[in-house]
Amino acid sequence: MSSSKPIRYSSVGETLEVPVINQLMAIPLEKPEVLSLAAGFTDNAALPVDLVTDIVAKLPETNPNNEFLQYGTTQGRPVLRKLTCDVLNNESSRSAPSFDPQNTYISNGSQQALFLATHTLCDPGDIVLVESPTYFVYLSMLQGLQVQPVGIPARDDGSMDHEGFRSVLSKLKEDGQLGRIKLAYLIGYYANPSSRCIGLEEKIGFAEVLGEFDIQIPVIEDGAYRNLFYETPNPTPSIMELDAFDPFPKLYLGTYTKPFATGMKIGYACCSESEWTSKMLCAKGNQDFGTANFTQAIIEQVMLQDRHKPLLNTLSRHYHAKAKLLHETLEASGLRNHGWHWDMPEGGLLLWMRAPEHVNTNMDGDFCEKCTDRGLSMFPATSVLPTNTQPILFA
Ligand SMILES: Cc1ncc(COP(=O)(O)O)c(C=O)c1O
């Protein structure tokens, strides 16, 4: 036990609590016997060990001067940024490129970019618009930054309720709070936790409602699971490619963790604005002045050698089979007859279940306790108010 005087923390440090994600991520590492459906881990069996081993063995040949073991730049490797944008632009329905390597940076997972984006825009007391439900780690980040999430209401099928959204904005206007909205955060593809994709009209409708209130805040689209579609890619263009979002500053986040290897912790952020990009890079420079050059160099070679696509096909098949097995096991269990709802996901790593109203799915409830007793870890997603959704659980 330390006998030193208590530390005097900053106002931010004072409010920081250990995020639940830290505990959830420790479970599969410390207790491999537990079936962990809680923390979005990829499957060890599907990690590209041979591919990475091969690429690493040849790095001294492919990257003369050993620069891959040297510091890189804060923005990240130019070739990797270009290759990343090329893929996104090639898949785009727009003829003009929407993703610019100059306004793109490589981050420590897309999580870091999400932090930098929010950190450069939001002061304590500001508001961020989020889907309902949304990525719980982002909610915890907002709490740490003392920023208030406001939920975009959802219909029973999980889609955005634009009418409800109008009411939310009207109420904020009435309360003189519209100016406090600094940012909107959307997860367009196979979302965490809902596993749903935002449809084209739904996305455009969202931009239109903001327009009705003369709100032109930056919009982030998180595409962490976009490449992990099971059969066909979701056809809805990202916000970077849609005319309806032209008036808004935009940031598209992607990653090479889930759709390559989570342990590489390489993500990327493509921005529509050079000024916002430099602000995020200044903040990143203060944090780490660059993401690990070594892991970037590995992914760069994977992309240069056109070896990512075949891996993506393998991963998609793998996770499709797992999702099917989970779905079929749940169907066979008869849970639906007891009021549970879920849809078979069309991509991603998550299956989201809604519990009947009488089941308390909170972490301190009976249900969670029983899951833990039986060697299963899961996480209850809570909707951000205002909302019209029922208690929910995702696995
Ligand atoms: C929706 C979403 N965004 C971003 C992340 C962060 O991913 P990474 O930092 O590994 O790129 C996650 C991780 O689970 C996620 O679920």
The ligand as an SDF file (V2000), in Angstrom:
LIG
                    3D

 16 16  0  0  0  0  0  0  0  0999 V2000
  -18.1180    0.0860  -34.0930 C   0  0  0  0  0  0  0  0  0  0  0  0
  -16.6730    0.0060  -33.7410 C   0  0  0  0  0  0  0  0  0  0  0  0
  -15.8770    1.0130  -34.1000 N   0  0  0  0  0  0  0  0  0  0  0  0
  -14.5700    0.9950  -33.8160 C   0  0  0  0  0  0  0  0  0  0  0  0
  -13.9960   -0.0440  -33.1210 C   0  0  0  0  0  0  0  0  0  0  0  0
  -12.5380    0.0200  -32.8170 C   0  0  0  0  0  0  0  0  0  0  0  0
  -11.8490   -0.8970  -33.5860 O   0  0  0  0  0  0  0  0  0  0  0  0
  -10.2850   -0.8320  -33.8470 P   0  0  0  0  0  0  0  0  0  0  0  0
   -9.6980    0.2080  -32.9500 O   0  0  0  0  0  0  0  0  0  0  0  0
   -9.8120   -2.1950  -33.5410 O   0  0  0  0  0  0  0  0  0  0  0  0
  -10.1310   -0.4460  -35.2910 O   0  0  0  0  0  0  0  0  0  0  0  0
  -14.7950   -1.1240  -32.7200 C   0  0  0  0  0  0  0  0  0  0  0  0
  -14.2240   -2.2340  -31.9520 C   0  0  0  0  0  0  0  0  0  0  0  0
  -14.8860   -3.1100  -31.4730 O   0  0  0  0  0  0  0  0  0  0  0  0
  -16.1730   -1.1010  -33.0330 C   0  0  0  0  0  0  0  0  0  0  0  0
  -16.9930   -2.0870  -32.6710 O   0  0  0  0  0  0  0  0  0  0  0  0
  1  2  1  0
  2  3  1  0
  2 15  2  0
  3  4  2  0
  4  5  1  0
  5  6  1  0
  5 12  2  0
  6  7  1  0
  7  8  1  0
  8  9  2  0
  8 10  1  0
  8 11  1  0
 12 13  1  0
 12 15  1  0
 13 14  2  0
 15 16  1  0
M  END
$$$$
